[in-house]
Amino acid sequence: MVAYTLAVGAAVGVVALTALVFRMAAKGSPDGRADGPSAGHAGSMLSALFLLVFAIAIIVPWTTADAARQNTYSESRSAVDAYWAAAGLPGTGPETVRAGLRDYITFVVGDEWDAMRDGRLHPVGTERLDALRTRVTSMEATEAGAMEARADVLEHLAALSGARALRAADAAAAPPPGVLVLTVVTGLLVIVFPFLAGARPRGAALVPLLAMAALLGFGALLTWDISRVFDGPLAVGPDAFRGALEEFARISGGV
C-alpha cells in the first residue's frame, strides 16, 4: 500500500513540478477552459484508465467463473463414472461405493455449497471422499474383472479429488487487489470530471451525463457481483451435482 501511495504522490509531484517550471519559464499559454487541451487530455486519459480497469474487473472474474462452472461438471462427471464402474466390484462393494458417492454429492449440494460462499470448502467433504477412497483401496479383489473395476473406481475417484481441489481454488479466487476500488474511483472521476474541469451542464446537457452515470453505476455493481464465484446473483450453482444425483437414480434404477 505504501508503494502505491508513493507512486501516486510521485505522479502528482511530476505534474506540479512541470507546471511550475513552465510557468517560471513563461512557456505555453494559460488554459483554464473546460474544453481546453488540458481538460480534453485528462478526460481522455481518465476514460481510457476506467475502461482498462473495468475490463480487468470483468474479464478476470468472468473467466474464473466460467472455468469454475466447467470444473463442477468435470467433478460431477467423475462421480458418475465412478458410480458406473462400481458395478464390477466384488461382494457388497457396489452398494458401499455408490452409497458413499451419493452421500458425498448430497453433502456438496446441501451443506458445502453454503460454505463456498465464504471462499472455502467444508472439511467434512474432503474427509468423506478420502474415507471412500480408503474403503475402495482396502477391498479385496482376486478375480481379474474385480481388480480392473477397483482400479477404474480409484481412477475416477482420483479425478474427482483433483476436480475438488480445483473447486477449492475457484472458491478462494478473487480479482487482483484494489481493482474493484480503482474501478469505483475512476468511474466516479469520469462522472464528475466535467464539473472538475469547470463545466456547468444544465438542462438537456445533463441527460447524457446522467445516463452515463447510471450505466457506470450498473457496471461497478456488476464487477462486485461477478467477483464472487460462488456467491451473489451471478454465482455458479450446484446444477452439475444435482444432475449427478439424477444420474445416480437413473443408473440404480436401470442397472
C-alpha positions as CSV (number, residue, x, y, z in Angstrom):
1,M,0.0,0.0,0.0
2,V,2.9,2.4,0.8
3,A,4.4,1.8,-2.7
4,Y,1.1,2.7,-4.4
5,T,0.8,5.8,-2.3
6,L,4.3,6.8,-3.2
7,A,3.6,6.2,-6.8
8,V,0.5,8.4,-6.8
9,G,2.4,11.1,-4.9
10,A,5.3,11.0,-7.4
11,A,2.9,11.3,-10.3
12,V,1.1,14.3,-8.8
13,G,4.5,15.8,-8.0
14,V,5.6,15.5,-11.6
15,V,2.6,17.4,-12.8
16,A,3.0,20.1,-10.1
17,L,6.8,20.5,-10.9
18,T,6.2,20.6,-14.6
19,A,3.5,23.2,-14.2
20,L,5.8,25.3,-12.0
21,V,8.8,25.0,-14.4
22,F,6.7,26.0,-17.5
23,R,5.2,28.9,-15.6
24,M,8.6,30.2,-14.5
25,A,10.0,29.8,-18.0
26,A,6.9,31.6,-19.4
27,K,6.3,28.7,-21.8
28,G,2.9,27.8,-23.2
29,S,-0.4,29.7,-22.9
30,P,-2.9,29.8,-20.0
31,D,-5.5,27.1,-20.2
32,G,-8.5,27.4,-17.8
33,R,-11.3,26.5,-20.2
34,A,-13.5,23.4,-19.6
35,D,-13.0,22.4,-23.3
36,G,-9.3,23.3,-23.3
37,P,-6.5,20.9,-24.2
38,S,-5.6,20.2,-20.6
39,A,-9.2,19.1,-19.7
40,G,-9.5,17.2,-23.0
41,H,-6.3,15.3,-22.4
42,A,-7.1,14.5,-18.8
43,G,-10.7,13.4,-19.7
44,S,-9.4,11.1,-22.5
45,M,-6.9,9.5,-20.2
46,L,-9.4,9.1,-17.4
47,S,-11.8,7.4,-19.7
48,A,-9.1,5.1,-21.0
49,L,-8.0,4.2,-17.5
50,F,-11.5,3.4,-16.4
51,L,-12.1,1.2,-19.4
52,L,-8.8,-0.6,-18.7
53,V,-9.6,-1.2,-15.1
54,F,-13.3,-2.1,-15.8
55,A,-12.2,-4.7,-18.4
56,I,-9.8,-6.3,-15.9
57,A,-12.6,-6.3,-13.2
58,I,-15.0,-8.0,-15.6
59,I,-12.8,-10.4,-17.7
60,V,-10.7,-11.9,-14.9
61,P,-13.7,-12.9,-12.7
62,W,-15.8,-13.9,-15.7
63,T,-13.0,-16.2,-16.9
64,T,-12.7,-17.6,-13.4
65,A,-16.4,-18.2,-13.1
66,D,-16.6,-19.9,-16.4
67,A,-13.7,-22.2,-15.5
68,A,-15.3,-22.9,-12.1
69,R,-18.6,-23.9,-13.8
70,Q,-16.7,-26.3,-16.1
71,N,-14.8,-27.7,-13.2
72,T,-18.1,-28.5,-11.4
73,Y,-19.2,-30.6,-14.4
74,S,-15.9,-32.4,-14.5
75,E,-16.2,-33.3,-10.9
76,S,-19.7,-34.5,-11.2
77,R,-18.8,-36.5,-14.3
78,S,-16.1,-38.2,-12.4
79,A,-18.6,-39.1,-9.7
80,V,-21.0,-40.6,-12.3
81,D,-18.1,-42.6,-13.9
82,A,-17.1,-44.0,-10.5
83,Y,-20.8,-44.8,-9.9
84,W,-20.9,-46.8,-13.1
85,A,-17.5,-48.5,-12.5
86,A,-18.6,-49.6,-9.0
87,A,-20.9,-52.2,-10.6
88,G,-17.9,-54.6,-11.1
89,L,-16.6,-54.5,-7.5
90,P,-16.8,-57.7,-5.5
91,G,-19.3,-58.5,-2.7
92,T,-21.0,-55.5,-1.2
93,G,-18.6,-53.2,-2.9
94,P,-21.1,-51.7,-5.4
95,E,-23.6,-50.7,-2.7
96,T,-20.9,-49.3,-0.4
97,V,-19.2,-47.2,-3.1
98,R,-22.5,-45.9,-4.6
99,A,-23.9,-45.0,-1.1
100,G,-20.6,-43.1,-0.4
101,L,-20.9,-41.2,-3.7
102,R,-24.5,-40.3,-3.1
103,D,-23.7,-39.1,0.4
104,Y,-20.7,-37.1,-0.9
105,I,-22.6,-35.4,-3.7
106,T,-25.6,-34.7,-1.5
107,F,-23.3,-33.1,1.0
108,V,-21.7,-30.9,-1.7
109,V,-25.1,-29.7,-2.9
110,G,-26.6,-29.2,0.5
111,D,-24.0,-28.2,3.2
112,E,-20.8,-27.5,1.3
113,W,-22.2,-25.0,-1.2
114,D,-23.2,-22.6,1.6
115,A,-19.6,-22.8,2.9
116,M,-18.3,-22.0,-0.5
117,R,-19.9,-18.5,-0.4
118,D,-17.2,-17.7,2.2
119,G,-14.5,-18.8,-0.2
120,R,-13.7,-22.2,1.3
121,L,-14.7,-25.9,1.0
122,H,-16.1,-27.7,4.0
123,P,-13.5,-30.1,5.5
124,V,-16.1,-32.8,6.0
125,G,-16.4,-33.2,2.2
126,T,-12.7,-33.9,2.0
127,E,-13.0,-36.4,4.8
128,R,-15.8,-38.3,3.2
129,L,-14.1,-38.5,-0.1
130,D,-10.8,-39.7,1.5
131,A,-12.7,-42.3,3.5
132,L,-14.4,-43.6,0.4
133,R,-11.1,-43.9,-1.5
134,T,-9.6,-45.7,1.5
135,R,-12.5,-48.2,1.6
136,V,-12.1,-49.0,-2.1
137,T,-8.4,-49.4,-1.7
138,S,-8.9,-51.9,1.1
139,M,-11.3,-54.0,-0.8
140,E,-10.0,-57.5,-1.6
141,A,-10.2,-58.4,-5.3
142,T,-8.8,-61.7,-6.6
143,E,-10.5,-62.0,-10.0
144,A,-9.3,-60.0,-12.9
145,G,-12.6,-58.3,-13.5
146,A,-13.0,-57.2,-9.9
147,M,-9.4,-55.9,-9.8
148,E,-10.0,-54.0,-13.0
149,A,-13.2,-52.5,-11.6
150,R,-11.4,-51.4,-8.4
151,A,-8.7,-49.8,-10.4
152,D,-11.3,-48.0,-12.5
153,V,-13.1,-46.7,-9.5
154,L,-9.9,-45.5,-7.9
155,E,-9.0,-43.7,-11.1
156,H,-12.3,-41.9,-11.2
157,L,-12.1,-41.1,-7.5
158,A,-8.7,-39.6,-8.1
159,A,-10.1,-37.5,-10.9
160,L,-12.9,-36.5,-8.5
161,S,-10.4,-35.5,-5.9
162,G,-8.4,-33.4,-8.4
163,A,-11.6,-31.6,-9.6
164,R,-12.5,-30.9,-5.9
165,A,-9.1,-29.3,-5.4
166,L,-9.8,-27.1,-8.4
167,R,-13.1,-26.1,-6.9
168,A,-11.4,-25.1,-3.7
169,A,-9.1,-22.9,-5.7
170,D,-12.1,-21.4,-7.6
171,A,-13.9,-20.7,-4.3
172,A,-10.9,-18.8,-3.0
173,A,-10.2,-16.9,-6.2
174,A,-10.6,-13.1,-6.2
175,P,-9.8,-10.2,-8.5
176,P,-6.4,-8.5,-8.2
177,P,-6.3,-6.4,-5.0
178,G,-7.5,-2.9,-5.5
179,V,-9.2,-3.5,-8.8
180,L,-12.7,-3.0,-7.5
181,V,-11.7,0.1,-5.6
182,L,-9.9,1.5,-8.6
183,T,-13.0,0.8,-10.8
184,V,-15.3,2.7,-8.5
185,V,-12.8,5.6,-8.1
186,T,-12.1,6.0,-11.8
187,G,-15.8,5.7,-12.5
188,L,-16.6,8.5,-10.1
189,L,-13.9,10.7,-11.6
190,V,-15.3,10.1,-15.1
191,I,-18.7,11.1,-13.9
192,V,-17.7,14.3,-12.1
193,F,-14.8,15.3,-14.4
194,P,-16.9,17.9,-16.4
195,F,-17.6,19.7,-13.2
196,L,-14.0,19.5,-12.1
197,A,-12.9,20.9,-15.4
198,G,-15.1,23.9,-14.9
199,A,-18.2,23.0,-16.9
200,R,-21.7,23.6,-15.5
201,P,-24.0,21.4,-17.6
202,R,-27.7,22.3,-17.5
203,G,-30.9,21.1,-19.0
204,A,-30.6,18.7,-21.9
205,A,-26.8,18.6,-21.4
206,L,-27.4,16.7,-18.1
207,V,-29.3,13.9,-19.8
208,P,-26.3,12.1,-21.3
209,L,-24.3,12.7,-18.2
210,L,-27.0,11.1,-16.0
211,A,-27.3,8.2,-18.5
212,M,-23.5,7.7,-18.3
213,A,-23.6,7.8,-14.5
214,A,-26.4,5.2,-14.4
215,L,-24.5,2.8,-16.7
216,L,-21.3,3.3,-14.8
217,G,-23.0,2.5,-11.5
218,F,-24.6,-0.6,-13.0
219,G,-21.1,-1.6,-14.3
220,A,-19.5,-1.1,-10.9
221,L,-22.2,-3.2,-9.3
222,L,-21.7,-5.9,-11.9
223,T,-18.0,-6.1,-11.2
224,W,-18.8,-6.6,-7.5
225,D,-21.4,-9.3,-8.2
226,I,-19.1,-11.2,-10.6
227,S,-16.1,-11.1,-8.3
228,R,-17.5,-13.8,-6.1
229,V,-17.6,-17.1,-8.0
230,F,-20.0,-19.0,-5.7
231,D,-21.9,-16.1,-4.1
232,G,-24.3,-13.4,-5.4
233,P,-26.8,-13.3,-8.2
234,L,-24.3,-14.4,-10.8
235,A,-22.8,-17.2,-8.7
236,V,-22.1,-20.6,-10.1
237,G,-24.7,-23.0,-8.8
238,P,-24.6,-26.8,-8.0
239,D,-26.6,-27.7,-11.1
240,A,-23.9,-30.2,-12.2
241,F,-24.1,-32.1,-8.9
242,R,-27.9,-32.1,-8.9
243,G,-27.6,-33.7,-12.4
244,A,-25.2,-36.3,-11.0
245,L,-27.8,-37.2,-8.3
246,E,-30.4,-37.6,-11.0
247,E,-27.9,-39.8,-13.0
248,F,-27.3,-41.9,-9.9
249,A,-31.0,-42.5,-9.5
250,R,-31.3,-43.5,-13.2
251,I,-28.3,-45.9,-13.0
252,S,-29.6,-47.5,-9.8
253,G,-33.0,-48.0,-11.4
254,G,-31.6,-49.5,-14.6
255,V,-28.5,-51.4,-13.6
